[in-house]
Amino acid sequence: MFIFKNHKVSIITGFVLSFILIAIAAVSGGNLPDHFDMARWMHFMAGIVWIGLLYYFNFVQVPSFPHVSAETKKDLFQENGLVLRALWWFRWGAMFTLISGLALMGAMGASAGMDIRIGALFGIIMWANVWFVIWPAQRKIVGVVEASADEKASAAKRALIASRLNVILSIPLLLFMASSAHFPIFN
């Protein structure tokens, strides 16, 4: 079937199915989601993409690279290769998580408690790491920007430290995001 052969069509189909189910629920007496609910849903979806790829890079890809041949690495790093595609989804997952999170906090207004504020602070730090440390370094590492071997090595160290900091911050971030709605810690 066509929807299983193209990832873009699969994503679109998932959203269409969600909207059909929302419509069915509304027709049968359920509630339509408001802008607050939609921001939460988009934040949740984008966050899964972002944090999922953060964990993929740190727990799967980076530890595997020492065992990959130079020829295979070259293929992985080429334009439209695995690494650049994953980095694209990673940084835009971060961007959409930030945008939807800020929209969600705006909709919450003064009711946003301390838990969600702590989680948001960690998320903003992580987003800044992605866009201002990791991505600029990765552009050198993967060859999007010309760099010497020493510059690539330095960039790799910076990117790894920022990425590992994001792993560390993601754990309390997820705790405080969940606790804000289900088991408030500071509220």
Secondary structure, 3 states (H helix, E strand, C coil): CHHHCCHHHHHHHHHHHHHHHHHHHHHCCCCCCCHHHHHHHHHHHHHHHHHHHHHHHHHHHHHHHHHCCHHHHHHHHCCCCHHHHHHHHHHHHHHHHHHHHHHHHHHHHHHCCHHHHHHHHHHHHHHHHHHHHHHHHHHHHCCCCCCCHHHHHHHHHHHHHHHHHHHHHHHHHHHHHHHHHHCCCCC
